[in-house]
Amino acid sequence: MSRERLIEMTRHAIGHAQAGTIDQEPDVMKIPAANYYDPDRFDTEVKQIFRRMPLVLAPTAELPNPGDYKAMDAAGMPVLLCRDRDGEVRAFINSCSHRGTAVALDGTGNTSRFICPYHGWTFSQQGKLLGIASQEDFGDIDKTAYGLTPLPVKEQAGIIWGVLDPNSELDITRFLSGYDEMLGNFGFKSWHLFETRTVRGPNWKIAYDGYMDLYHLPVLHRESFGAGGSNQALYYAWGPHQRVISPSRYAHLVDKPETEWPTADLMVGVWTIFPHVSIASFYGGGRSVMLSQLFPGEKPGESFTTQYYLMENEPDEDQAREAHEQFKLLEYVVEVEDYGTGLRQQKALEAGGRDHVLFGRNEGGGHRFHGWVDRLIDADDKELNGLFVG
């Protein structure tokens, strides 16, 4: 079924390419400039979106083996991910039930249990409290009531999603709106994690606006990617998640039977996962993607993006060199061109240079993204499941 949908989108794109057209929104959209820097708005977005929506916490490739773990900060929440001995992914608030400090330092590793670095309390891969240091001196407590606090988590399509609210009733599958089935066509479950890094950027929405924007490609990226590419885009939505492609990407398939269209060719473009991830295809060192995981910083004008270079196959020496060169180029593209421009935009908006920004009729992805941001800000917890199609 998902391949049929891919073929349908490809036909749609080829039709637009042959006609020289794109889909357009009814009108130009205005977004208040203050949405990118107002501290009250920012706090509300973190609370209503990042603390309630399922977030991509890691690709499967980052925790491939039993005992693998990852400790991280996600929108101000300390999170601990672990793949237990049975292969199941668990997620917890990274906070010891004794005095609250993190039981694992930020980073990745492999362990059979977690020992708090403060007083030595010990927890299992399933989050159970196993041992209390000098328990005869500490006193008796019900260990079953003092495990790590679990968070809702789901591993699907080679991606690990989690919700930062331990009491959330939002169905992660419903939130994904069938998008995970489409992402499954990448086959990420068996892919190799080649390299990662983190870069600083502007307000999270400025960064996300850029993920869905092909309009800027031949101008902003003329030095890195060249000025000859198309600035036209087509958008496809599954709930709040969107794919953006250029209609010109499929010229090589026009004369081939659809049964011979390679799935890899059908998966090009940028796949965004609301509210904070983009997946873009590259071929440096072999079939690869850069998965960008975006989180807001501590203030409205900053964000941090962890970039994962994932490869379909583990590279040999020559392929590794090519992959490293590709990833290095993408560092320049994002940090200098994209986020450098975004930080200048941030500064100008904060200075009062504009009272609104525009999204053209050709920038439908931005229309839908900002619409979802507003919708979720206004929705109470009980309304959430009803917003998504499942």
C-alpha positions as a Markdown table, in Angstrom:
| # | Residue | x | y | z |
|---|---|---|---|---|
| 1 | Met | 0.0 | 0.0 | 0.0 |
| 2 | Ser | 2.8 | 2.5 | 0.8 |
| 3 | Arg | 4.5 | 1.8 | -2.5 |
| 4 | Glu | 1.3 | 2.5 | -4.3 |
| 5 | Arg | 1.2 | 5.9 | -2.4 |
| 6 | Leu | 4.8 | 6.6 | -3.5 |
| 7 | Ile | 4.0 | 5.8 | -7.1 |
| 8 | Glu | 0.9 | 8.0 | -6.9 |
| 9 | Met | 3.0 | 11.0 | -5.6 |
| 10 | Thr | 5.6 | 10.3 | -8.3 |
| 11 | Arg | 3.0 | 10.4 | -11.0 |
| 12 | His | 1.6 | 13.6 | -9.5 |
| 13 | Ala | 5.1 | 15.2 | -9.6 |
| 14 | Ile | 5.9 | 14.1 | -13.1 |
| 15 | Gly | 2.6 | 15.5 | -14.3 |
| 16 | His | 3.4 | 18.9 | -12.7 |
| 17 | Ala | 7.0 | 18.8 | -14.2 |
| 18 | Gln | 5.6 | 18.2 | -17.7 |
| 19 | Ala | 3.1 | 21.0 | -17.3 |
| 20 | Gly | 5.6 | 23.4 | -15.7 |
| 21 | Thr | 3.2 | 23.9 | -12.7 |
| 22 | Ile | 3.0 | 23.3 | -9.0 |
| 23 | Asp | 0.2 | 23.1 | -6.4 |
| 24 | Gln | -0.5 | 26.5 | -4.8 |
| 25 | Glu | -2.3 | 27.7 | -1.7 |
| 26 | Pro | -5.3 | 30.0 | -2.1 |
| 27 | Asp | -3.5 | 33.1 | -0.6 |
| 28 | Val | -0.3 | 34.4 | 0.7 |
| 29 | Met | 0.0 | 33.8 | 4.5 |
| 30 | Lys | 1.1 | 36.3 | 7.1 |
| 31 | Ile | 2.8 | 35.1 | 10.4 |
| 32 | Pro | 3.4 | 37.6 | 13.2 |
| 33 | Ala | 7.1 | 38.2 | 13.6 |
| 34 | Ala | 6.7 | 38.0 | 17.4 |
| 35 | Asn | 5.9 | 34.3 | 17.0 |
| 36 | Tyr | 9.7 | 33.8 | 16.5 |
| 37 | Tyr | 10.9 | 35.7 | 19.6 |
| 38 | Asp | 8.1 | 36.4 | 22.1 |
| 39 | Pro | 9.2 | 34.6 | 25.4 |
| 40 | Asp | 5.6 | 33.8 | 26.4 |
| 41 | Arg | 4.8 | 32.3 | 23.0 |
| 42 | Phe | 8.0 | 30.3 | 23.2 |
| 43 | Asp | 7.3 | 28.9 | 26.6 |
| 44 | Thr | 3.8 | 28.0 | 25.5 |
| 45 | Glu | 5.2 | 26.2 | 22.4 |
| 46 | Val | 7.6 | 24.2 | 24.5 |
| 47 | Lys | 4.8 | 23.2 | 27.0 |
| 48 | Gln | 2.1 | 22.5 | 24.5 |
| 49 | Ile | 4.1 | 21.0 | 21.7 |
| 50 | Phe | 7.5 | 19.6 | 22.8 |
| 51 | Arg | 6.2 | 18.4 | 26.2 |
| 52 | Arg | 3.1 | 16.8 | 24.7 |
| 53 | Met | 3.8 | 15.5 | 21.2 |
| 54 | Pro | 5.8 | 12.3 | 20.4 |
| 55 | Leu | 9.3 | 13.3 | 19.6 |
| 56 | Val | 12.0 | 11.5 | 17.7 |
| 57 | Leu | 14.5 | 10.6 | 20.4 |
| 58 | Ala | 16.9 | 8.4 | 18.3 |
| 59 | Pro | 17.2 | 6.3 | 15.2 |
| 60 | Thr | 17.2 | 2.6 | 15.9 |
| 61 | Ala | 20.8 | 2.6 | 14.6 |
| 62 | Glu | 21.9 | 4.6 | 17.6 |
| 63 | Leu | 20.8 | 1.8 | 20.0 |
| 64 | Pro | 21.1 | -1.4 | 17.9 |
| 65 | Asn | 22.1 | -3.9 | 20.6 |
| 66 | Pro | 20.7 | -5.1 | 24.0 |
| 67 | Gly | 22.1 | -3.0 | 26.8 |
| 68 | Asp | 22.7 | 0.1 | 24.5 |
| 69 | Tyr | 21.5 | 3.3 | 26.1 |
| 70 | Lys | 21.4 | 7.0 | 25.4 |
| 71 | Ala | 21.1 | 9.8 | 27.9 |
| 72 | Met | 20.0 | 13.2 | 26.5 |
| 73 | Asp | 18.3 | 16.5 | 27.1 |
| 74 | Ala | 15.0 | 16.8 | 25.1 |
| 75 | Ala | 13.5 | 20.3 | 25.4 |
| 76 | Gly | 14.7 | 20.6 | 28.9 |
| 77 | Met | 13.7 | 17.1 | 30.0 |
| 78 | Pro | 16.5 | 14.7 | 31.0 |
| 79 | Val | 15.7 | 11.5 | 29.1 |
| 80 | Leu | 17.2 | 8.0 | 29.3 |
| 81 | Leu | 16.7 | 5.5 | 26.5 |
| 82 | Cys | 17.7 | 1.9 | 26.8 |
| 83 | Arg | 17.3 | -1.3 | 24.8 |
| 84 | Asp | 16.8 | -4.0 | 27.3 |
| 85 | Arg | 18.1 | -7.6 | 27.2 |
| 86 | Asp | 15.0 | -8.7 | 25.3 |
| 87 | Gly | 15.5 | -6.1 | 22.6 |
| 88 | Glu | 12.7 | -3.8 | 23.7 |
| 89 | Val | 13.3 | 0.0 | 23.9 |
| 90 | Arg | 12.5 | 1.7 | 27.2 |
| 91 | Ala | 12.4 | 5.4 | 28.0 |
| 92 | Phe | 12.6 | 7.1 | 31.4 |
| 93 | Ile | 13.0 | 10.4 | 33.0 |
| 94 | Asn | 16.7 | 10.4 | 33.7 |
| 95 | Ser | 16.3 | 11.2 | 37.4 |
| 96 | Cys | 17.2 | 9.0 | 40.4 |
| 97 | Ser | 14.3 | 8.2 | 42.7 |
| 98 | His | 16.5 | 9.0 | 45.7 |
| 99 | Arg | 17.5 | 12.6 | 45.3 |
| 100 | Gly | 16.7 | 13.3 | 41.7 |
| 101 | Thr | 20.0 | 13.6 | 39.9 |
| 102 | Ala | 20.7 | 11.9 | 36.5 |
| 103 | Val | 21.5 | 8.2 | 36.8 |
| 104 | Ala | 23.4 | 8.3 | 33.5 |
| 105 | Leu | 25.5 | 11.1 | 32.0 |
| 106 | Asp | 24.6 | 12.5 | 28.6 |
| 107 | Gly | 25.9 | 10.3 | 25.8 |
| 108 | Thr | 25.7 | 6.7 | 24.7 |
| 109 | Gly | 27.0 | 3.4 | 26.0 |
| 110 | Asn | 26.2 | -0.2 | 26.9 |
| 111 | Thr | 25.3 | -1.5 | 30.4 |
| 112 | Ser | 23.4 | -4.2 | 32.1 |
| 113 | Arg | 22.2 | -1.8 | 34.9 |
| 114 | Phe | 22.4 | 1.9 | 35.8 |
| 115 | Ile | 24.2 | 3.0 | 38.9 |
| 116 | Cys | 23.5 | 6.5 | 40.1 |
| 117 | Pro | 26.8 | 8.4 | 40.3 |
| 118 | Tyr | 25.6 | 10.3 | 43.5 |
| 119 | His | 24.9 | 7.6 | 46.1 |
| 120 | Gly | 25.1 | 4.4 | 44.1 |
| 121 | Trp | 21.5 | 3.3 | 43.9 |
| 122 | Thr | 21.1 | 0.7 | 41.1 |
| 123 | Phe | 18.4 | 0.4 | 38.5 |
| 124 | Ser | 17.7 | -2.4 | 35.9 |
| 125 | Gln | 17.3 | -1.9 | 32.2 |
| 126 | Gln | 13.5 | -2.0 | 32.8 |
| 127 | Gly | 13.9 | 0.9 | 35.3 |
| 128 | Lys | 13.3 | -1.2 | 38.5 |
| 129 | Leu | 15.1 | -0.2 | 41.6 |
| 130 | Leu | 17.5 | -3.1 | 42.3 |
| 131 | Gly | 19.7 | -1.9 | 45.1 |
| 132 | Ile | 20.0 | 0.8 | 47.7 |
| 133 | Ala | 23.5 | 1.6 | 48.9 |
| 134 | Ser | 24.0 | 0.7 | 52.6 |
| 135 | Gln | 20.3 | -0.1 | 52.9 |
| 136 | Glu | 20.7 | -1.2 | 56.5 |
| 137 | Asp | 21.7 | 2.4 | 57.4 |
| 138 | Phe | 19.2 | 4.1 | 54.9 |
| 139 | Gly | 16.1 | 2.4 | 56.1 |
| 140 | Asp | 13.3 | 0.4 | 54.6 |
| 141 | Ile | 11.2 | 1.6 | 51.6 |
| 142 | Asp | 9.1 | -0.1 | 49.0 |
| 143 | Lys | 11.5 | -0.6 | 46.1 |
| 144 | Thr | 8.6 | -1.3 | 43.7 |
| 145 | Ala | 7.4 | 2.3 | 44.2 |
| 146 | Tyr | 10.8 | 3.9 | 43.5 |
| 147 | Gly | 11.9 | 2.8 | 40.1 |
| 148 | Leu | 12.7 | 5.2 | 37.3 |
| 149 | Thr | 9.7 | 7.1 | 35.9 |
| 150 | Pro | 8.8 | 5.5 | 32.5 |
| 151 | Leu | 7.9 | 7.6 | 29.5 |
| 152 | Pro | 5.6 | 6.4 | 26.6 |
| 153 | Val | 7.9 | 5.1 | 23.8 |
| 154 | Lys | 7.4 | 3.4 | 20.4 |
| 155 | Glu | 9.9 | 2.0 | 17.9 |
| 156 | Gln | 8.7 | 2.0 | 14.4 |
| 157 | Ala | 10.3 | 2.2 | 10.9 |
| 158 | Gly | 13.8 | 2.2 | 12.5 |
| 159 | Ile | 13.0 | 5.3 | 14.5 |
| 160 | Ile | 12.3 | 5.7 | 18.3 |
| 161 | Trp | 9.6 | 8.1 | 19.3 |
| 162 | Gly | 8.9 | 9.1 | 22.9 |
| 163 | Val | 6.5 | 11.4 | 24.8 |
| 164 | Leu | 8.0 | 13.6 | 27.6 |
| 165 | Asp | 4.8 | 13.5 | 29.7 |
| 166 | Pro | 4.7 | 10.2 | 31.7 |
| 167 | Asn | 0.9 | 10.6 | 32.0 |
| 168 | Ser | 0.2 | 11.2 | 28.4 |
| 169 | Glu | -2.8 | 9.5 | 26.9 |
| 170 | Leu | -1.9 | 10.5 | 23.3 |
| 171 | Asp | -1.7 | 7.5 | 21.1 |
| 172 | Ile | 1.7 | 7.6 | 19.3 |
| 173 | Thr | 0.4 | 5.5 | 16.4 |
| 174 | Arg | -2.5 | 7.8 | 15.9 |
| 175 | Phe | -0.2 | 10.8 | 16.0 |
| 176 | Leu | 2.0 | 9.3 | 13.3 |
| 177 | Ser | -1.1 | 9.3 | 11.0 |
| 178 | Gly | 0.3 | 6.4 | 8.8 |
| 179 | Tyr | 3.5 | 8.4 | 8.1 |
| 180 | Asp | 5.5 | 5.6 | 9.8 |
| 181 | Glu | 4.4 | 3.2 | 7.1 |
| 182 | Met | 5.8 | 5.6 | 4.4 |
| 183 | Leu | 9.1 | 6.0 | 6.3 |
| 184 | Gly | 9.3 | 2.2 | 6.6 |
| 185 | Asn | 10.3 | 2.2 | 2.9 |
| 186 | Phe | 13.7 | 3.5 | 3.8 |
| 187 | Gly | 14.4 | 0.4 | 5.8 |
| 188 | Phe | 16.2 | 2.3 | 8.6 |
| 189 | Lys | 16.0 | -0.6 | 11.0 |
| 190 | Ser | 19.1 | -2.2 | 9.5 |
| 191 | Trp | 20.9 | 1.0 | 8.5 |
| 192 | His | 24.3 | 2.0 | 9.9 |
| 193 | Leu | 25.0 | 5.2 | 12.0 |
| 194 | Phe | 28.1 | 6.7 | 10.4 |
| 195 | Glu | 28.6 | 10.0 | 12.2 |
| 196 | Thr | 26.8 | 12.7 | 14.3 |
| 197 | Arg | 27.3 | 16.3 | 15.4 |
| 198 | Thr | 25.2 | 19.1 | 16.9 |
| 199 | Val | 24.9 | 22.7 | 15.5 |
| 200 | Arg | 23.4 | 25.8 | 17.1 |
| 201 | Gly | 20.7 | 27.6 | 15.2 |
| 202 | Pro | 17.9 | 30.2 | 15.5 |
| 203 | Asn | 14.4 | 29.9 | 16.8 |
| 204 | Trp | 13.2 | 26.3 | 16.2 |
| 205 | Lys | 10.4 | 27.5 | 13.8 |
| 206 | Ile | 12.9 | 29.4 | 11.7 |
| 207 | Ala | 15.0 | 26.3 | 11.4 |
| 208 | Tyr | 11.9 | 24.1 | 10.7 |
| 209 | Asp | 10.7 | 26.6 | 8.1 |
| 210 | Gly | 13.9 | 26.0 | 6.2 |
| 211 | Tyr | 13.4 | 22.2 | 6.2 |
| 212 | Met | 10.4 | 22.5 | 4.0 |
| 213 | Asp | 11.7 | 25.3 | 1.8 |
| 214 | Leu | 12.9 | 24.6 | -1.7 |
| 215 | Tyr | 12.3 | 28.1 | -2.8 |
| 216 | His | 15.7 | 29.2 | -1.4 |
| 217 | Leu | 17.8 | 26.4 | -2.9 |
| 218 | Pro | 19.2 | 28.0 | -6.1 |
| 219 | Val | 19.9 | 31.3 | -4.3 |
| 220 | Leu | 21.1 | 30.6 | -0.8 |
| 221 | His | 22.9 | 27.4 | -1.8 |
| 222 | Arg | 24.3 | 28.5 | -5.2 |
| 223 | Glu | 27.9 | 28.1 | -3.9 |
| 224 | Ser | 27.3 | 24.7 | -2.3 |
| 225 | Phe | 24.7 | 23.0 | -4.6 |
| 226 | Gly | 24.8 | 25.2 | -7.6 |
| 227 | Ala | 22.4 | 27.8 | -9.0 |
| 228 | Gly | 20.8 | 25.5 | -11.6 |
| 229 | Gly | 18.3 | 23.7 | -9.4 |
| 230 | Ser | 14.6 | 24.2 | -9.3 |
| 231 | Asn | 13.0 | 26.4 | -6.6 |
| 232 | Gln | 9.6 | 24.7 | -7.0 |
| 233 | Ala | 8.1 | 22.4 | -4.4 |
| 234 | Leu | 5.2 | 19.9 | -4.0 |
| 235 | Tyr | 4.0 | 19.0 | -0.5 |
| 236 | Tyr | 2.2 | 15.9 | 0.8 |
| 237 | Ala | 0.8 | 15.7 | 4.3 |
| 238 | Trp | 0.0 | 12.9 | 6.8 |
| 239 | Gly | -1.5 | 14.8 | 9.7 |
| 240 | Pro | 1.2 | 17.3 | 10.8 |
| 241 | His | 4.0 | 15.5 | 9.0 |
| 242 | Gln | 5.0 | 16.5 | 5.5 |
| 243 | Arg | 7.1 | 15.4 | 2.6 |
| 244 | Val | 8.5 | 18.0 | 0.1 |
| 245 | Ile | 9.9 | 17.2 | -3.3 |
| 246 | Ser | 10.8 | 19.0 | -6.4 |
| 247 | Pro | 8.7 | 18.0 | -9.4 |
| 248 | Ser | 11.8 | 17.9 | -11.6 |
| 249 | Arg | 13.4 | 15.0 | -9.6 |
| 250 | Tyr | 11.8 | 12.2 | -11.6 |
| 251 | Ala | 12.7 | 12.9 | -15.3 |
| 252 | His | 14.7 | 9.7 | -15.4 |
| 253 | Leu | 11.7 | 7.6 | -14.6 |
| 254 | Val | 9.3 | 8.9 | -17.2 |
| 255 | Asp | 10.1 | 6.3 | -19.9 |
| 256 | Lys | 10.3 | 3.3 | -17.5 |
| 257 | Pro | 7.4 | 1.1 | -16.5 |
| 258 | Glu | 6.2 | 1.9 | -12.9 |
| 259 | Thr | 7.0 | -1.7 | -11.9 |
| 260 | Glu | 10.7 | -0.8 | -12.5 |
| 261 | Trp | 10.7 | 2.4 | -10.5 |
| 262 | Pro | 13.3 | 1.8 | -7.7 |
| 263 | Thr | 11.9 | 2.4 | -4.2 |
| 264 | Ala | 15.0 | 4.4 | -3.4 |
| 265 | Asp | 14.3 | 6.8 | -6.2 |
| 266 | Leu | 10.7 | 7.1 | -5.0 |
| 267 | Met | 11.9 | 8.2 | -1.5 |
| 268 | Val | 13.9 | 11.3 | -2.5 |
| 269 | Gly | 13.1 | 14.7 | -1.2 |
| 270 | Val | 12.7 | 15.8 | 2.4 |
| 271 | Trp | 10.6 | 14.0 | 4.9 |
| 272 | Thr | 9.7 | 16.1 | 7.9 |
| 273 | Ile | 8.4 | 14.6 | 11.1 |
| 274 | Phe | 6.5 | 17.2 | 13.2 |
| 275 | Pro | 7.5 | 19.0 | 15.2 |
| 276 | His | 11.3 | 18.7 | 14.9 |
| 277 | Val | 12.9 | 16.3 | 12.4 |
| 278 | Ser | 13.8 | 16.3 | 8.7 |
| 279 | Ile | 15.2 | 13.4 | 6.7 |
| 280 | Ala | 17.0 | 14.2 | 3.4 |
| 281 | Ser | 18.6 | 11.8 | 1.0 |
| 282 | Phe | 22.2 | 11.9 | -0.2 |
| 283 | Tyr | 24.6 | 9.5 | -1.9 |
| 284 | Gly | 28.0 | 10.4 | -0.4 |
| 285 | Gly | 29.6 | 7.0 | 0.2 |
| 286 | Gly | 26.5 | 5.1 | -0.9 |
| 287 | Arg | 22.8 | 5.6 | -0.3 |
| 288 | Ser | 22.5 | 7.7 | 2.8 |
| 289 | Val | 20.3 | 10.2 | 4.6 |
| 290 | Met | 20.9 | 13.1 | 7.0 |
| 291 | Leu | 18.4 | 13.0 | 9.8 |
| 292 | Ser | 18.2 | 16.3 | 11.6 |
| 293 | Gln | 16.8 | 16.3 | 15.1 |
| 294 | Leu | 15.9 | 19.9 | 16.2 |
| 295 | Phe | 15.2 | 21.0 | 19.8 |
| 296 | Pro | 14.5 | 24.5 | 21.1 |
| 297 | Gly | 17.2 | 26.0 | 23.3 |
| 298 | Glu | 16.7 | 27.8 | 26.6 |
| 299 | Lys | 15.5 | 31.0 | 25.0 |
| 300 | Pro | 13.4 | 31.9 | 21.9 |
| 301 | Gly | 16.3 | 32.8 | 19.7 |
| 302 | Glu | 18.2 | 29.6 | 19.8 |
| 303 | Ser | 17.9 | 26.0 | 18.9 |
| 304 | Phe | 20.2 | 22.9 | 18.7 |
| 305 | Thr | 20.1 | 20.4 | 15.9 |
| 306 | Thr | 21.8 | 17.0 | 16.1 |
| 307 | Gln | 22.6 | 15.7 | 12.7 |
| 308 | Tyr | 22.8 | 11.9 | 12.1 |
| 309 | Tyr | 24.4 | 10.6 | 8.9 |
| 310 | Leu | 22.8 | 7.2 | 8.4 |
| 311 | Met | 24.0 | 4.9 | 5.7 |
| 312 | Glu | 22.1 | 1.9 | 4.1 |
| 313 | Asn | 25.3 | -0.2 | 4.4 |
| 314 | Glu | 28.3 | 0.0 | 6.6 |
| 315 | Pro | 31.0 | 1.7 | 4.3 |
| 316 | Asp | 34.4 | 0.4 | 3.3 |
| 317 | Glu | 37.4 | 2.8 | 3.6 |
| 318 | Asp | 36.8 | 4.6 | 0.3 |
| 319 | Gln | 33.1 | 5.0 | 1.0 |
| 320 | Ala | 33.7 | 6.2 | 4.5 |
| 321 | Arg | 36.0 | 8.9 | 3.1 |
| 322 | Glu | 33.2 | 10.0 | 0.6 |
| 323 | Ala | 30.6 | 9.9 | 3.4 |
| 324 | His | 32.8 | 12.1 | 5.6 |
| 325 | Glu | 33.2 | 14.6 | 2.8 |
| 326 | Gln | 29.5 | 14.7 | 2.2 |
| 327 | Phe | 28.7 | 15.1 | 5.9 |
| 328 | Lys | 31.4 | 17.9 | 6.1 |
| 329 | Leu | 29.8 | 19.7 | 3.2 |
| 330 | Leu | 26.4 | 19.5 | 4.8 |
| 331 | Glu | 27.8 | 21.0 | 8.0 |
| 332 | Tyr | 28.7 | 24.1 | 6.0 |
| 333 | Val | 25.4 | 24.1 | 4.2 |
| 334 | Val | 23.4 | 24.0 | 7.4 |
| 335 | Glu | 25.6 | 25.9 | 9.9 |
| 336 | Val | 26.9 | 28.7 | 7.6 |
| 337 | Glu | 24.2 | 29.0 | 4.9 |
| 338 | Asp | 20.9 | 27.9 | 6.4 |
| 339 | Tyr | 21.4 | 28.7 | 10.1 |
| 340 | Gly | 23.7 | 31.6 | 9.5 |
| 341 | Thr | 20.9 | 33.2 | 7.4 |
| 342 | Gly | 18.3 | 32.1 | 10.1 |
| 343 | Leu | 20.3 | 33.8 | 12.9 |
| 344 | Arg | 20.5 | 37.0 | 10.9 |
| 345 | Gln | 16.7 | 36.7 | 10.4 |
| 346 | Gln | 16.3 | 36.2 | 14.1 |
| 347 | Lys | 18.3 | 39.3 | 14.9 |
| 348 | Ala | 16.4 | 41.5 | 12.5 |
| 349 | Leu | 13.0 | 40.3 | 13.7 |
| 350 | Glu | 13.9 | 40.8 | 17.3 |
| 351 | Ala | 15.0 | 44.3 | 16.5 |
| 352 | Gly | 11.5 | 45.1 | 15.3 |
| 353 | Gly | 12.4 | 45.2 | 11.6 |
| 354 | Arg | 9.1 | 43.6 | 10.6 |
| 355 | Asp | 5.8 | 43.0 | 12.2 |
| 356 | His | 5.1 | 39.9 | 10.1 |
| 357 | Val | 6.7 | 37.5 | 7.7 |
| 358 | Leu | 5.2 | 36.0 | 4.6 |
| 359 | Phe | 4.7 | 32.5 | 3.2 |
| 360 | Gly | 3.8 | 32.5 | -0.5 |
| 361 | Arg | 1.2 | 30.5 | -2.3 |
| 362 | Asn | 4.1 | 28.3 | -3.4 |
| 363 | Glu | 5.2 | 27.6 | 0.2 |
| 364 | Gly | 2.4 | 25.4 | 1.3 |
| 365 | Gly | 4.5 | 23.4 | 3.8 |
| 366 | Gly | 4.9 | 26.6 | 5.9 |
| 367 | His | 1.2 | 27.2 | 5.8 |
| 368 | Arg | 0.4 | 23.8 | 7.2 |
| 369 | Phe | 3.3 | 23.8 | 9.7 |
| 370 | His | 2.3 | 27.0 | 11.3 |
| 371 | Gly | -1.4 | 26.0 | 11.2 |
| 372 | Trp | -0.5 | 22.9 | 13.2 |
| 373 | Val | 1.6 | 24.9 | 15.7 |
| 374 | Asp | -1.4 | 27.2 | 16.4 |
| 375 | Arg | -3.9 | 24.3 | 16.5 |
| 376 | Leu | -1.8 | 22.4 | 19.1 |
| 377 | Ile | -1.2 | 25.5 | 21.2 |
| 378 | Asp | -4.9 | 25.9 | 21.6 |
| 379 | Ala | -5.8 | 22.3 | 22.1 |
| 380 | Asp | -6.3 | 20.8 | 25.6 |
| 381 | Asp | -5.0 | 17.3 | 26.5 |
| 382 | Lys | -8.4 | 15.7 | 26.0 |
| 383 | Glu | -8.6 | 17.0 | 22.4 |
| 384 | Leu | -5.3 | 15.7 | 21.2 |
| 385 | Asn | -6.2 | 12.2 | 20.0 |
| 386 | Gly | -9.1 | 13.6 | 18.0 |
| 387 | Leu | -6.7 | 15.9 | 16.0 |
| 388 | Phe | -4.9 | 13.0 | 14.3 |
| 389 | Val | -6.3 | 10.5 | 11.8 |
| 390 | Gly | -4.6 | 7.4 | 13.2 |
